[in-house]
Amino acid sequence: MLAAPAGNTYMRCDRMRASTAPGNCLVVFTTSATAFTEGYIKVTLDTEWVSTTNFSTTATNYTVSTAGLPGGVTAMPGVATADQVSGNTIRFPETALANSTTYGFFITGTGLITNPT
């Protein structure tokens, strides 16, 4: 995630089995204690993911939800459907984030096709 320095960061999908649709994927990160300005967050997939085989290059296939987040995770304000996919990086618009806060959202939709092997 490159919008600002982030602390504890992870992405966990509903299903992790290779060559299986991952379902919804939870993205969680903690913002820096340093003040910053942002307008989006970028999620970069590992190199094991292969475009068009494992994930879509169409940004609008990456919808989001903040319903049902785990305890201690704040719904990311203003997070919206992805507006850009570049290489293996997916960009999601969002609004102002507070410092030192753990935020989260689910990547939903049809963007993530199958887990890599």
C-alpha positions in Angstrom: 0.0 0.0 0.0 1.7 3.2 -1.2 -0.7 6.1 -0.4 1.2 6.7 2.9 3.5 4.7 5.1 1.4 2.0 6.7 2.1 -0.2 9.8 0.4 -3.6 10.3 -0.9 -4.6 6.9 -2.5 -7.7 5.6 -5.0 -9.1 3.0 -7.0 -12.3 3.8 -9.4 -14.0 1.4 -12.4 -16.2 2.2 -10.7 -19.1 0.4 -7.0 -19.7 0.0 -7.0 -23.0 -2.0 -4.9 -22.8 -5.2 -6.9 -22.4 -8.4 -10.1 -21.6 -6.5 -12.0 -18.3 -6.5 -10.9 -16.4 -3.5 -14.3 -14.9 -2.6 -14.2 -11.7 -0.7 -10.8 -10.5 0.5 -10.3 -8.5 3.6 -7.7 -5.7 3.5 -6.5 -4.3 6.8 -3.9 -1.7 7.5 -2.8 0.8 10.2 -2.1 4.4 9.3 1.1 6.1 10.3 1.3 8.4 13.3 2.6 11.1 10.9 0.0 13.4 9.3 -0.5 12.8 5.6 -2.9 13.6 2.7 -4.4 10.8 0.6 -7.1 10.2 -2.0 -6.7 6.6 -2.7 -5.1 3.3 -1.5 -3.2 0.9 -3.7 -3.3 -2.8 -3.2 -0.4 -4.6 -5.0 -0.8 -8.4 -5.6 2.3 -10.6 -5.3 4.1 -11.7 -8.5 2.4 -15.2 -8.2 -0.8 -13.6 -9.4 -1.1 -13.4 -13.2 -3.2 -10.8 -15.0 -6.3 -12.1 -16.8 -5.7 -15.6 -15.4 -5.9 -14.8 -11.7 -7.2 -11.2 -11.6 -9.0 -8.8 -13.9 -7.5 -5.8 -15.5 -10.9 -4.0 -15.4 -11.0 -1.7 -12.4 -14.8 -1.7 -12.1 -14.7 -5.5 -11.3 -13.3 -4.6 -7.9 -16.2 -3.5 -5.8 -15.9 -3.0 -2.0 -17.8 -3.4 1.2 -17.2 -2.4 4.8 -20.0 -4.6 6.3 -18.9 -7.2 8.8 -15.4 -6.1 9.6 -13.7 -7.8 12.5 -13.6 -6.2 15.9 -11.0 -3.4 16.3 -11.1 -2.6 12.6 -12.6 0.8 11.5 -14.5 0.9 8.2 -12.4 2.8 5.7 -14.1 6.1 5.0 -15.2 6.8 1.5 -13.7 3.6 0.0 -15.2 3.0 -3.4 -15.0 0.7 -6.4 -11.5 0.6 -7.9 -10.8 3.3 -10.5 -7.5 1.9 -11.9 -5.6 -1.3 -12.4 -1.9 -0.9 -13.4 0.2 -4.0 -13.7 -0.6 -6.0 -10.5 -1.7 -2.9 -8.5 -5.4 -2.0 -7.9 -6.2 1.5 -6.8 -9.3 2.3 -4.6 -10.5 5.9 -4.0 -11.0 6.9 -0.4 -11.5 9.9 1.8 -9.4 11.4 4.6 -8.0 8.9 7.1 -7.0 9.6 10.7 -3.5 8.9 12.0 -2.7 5.8 13.9 -6.0 4.0 13.1 -6.6 0.5 11.9 -8.8 0.5 8.8 -10.3 -2.2 6.7 -12.5 -3.1 3.7 -13.5 -6.1 1.7 -12.6 -6.4 -2.0 -15.7 -8.0 -3.5 -17.0 -8.4 -7.1 -15.4 -10.4 -9.9 -11.9 -8.8 -10.0 -10.1 -11.6 -8.2 -10.7 -14.6 -10.4 -8.6 -17.6 -9.0 -5.9 -18.0 -6.3 -2.5 -18.6 -7.8 -0.8 -22.0 -7.4 
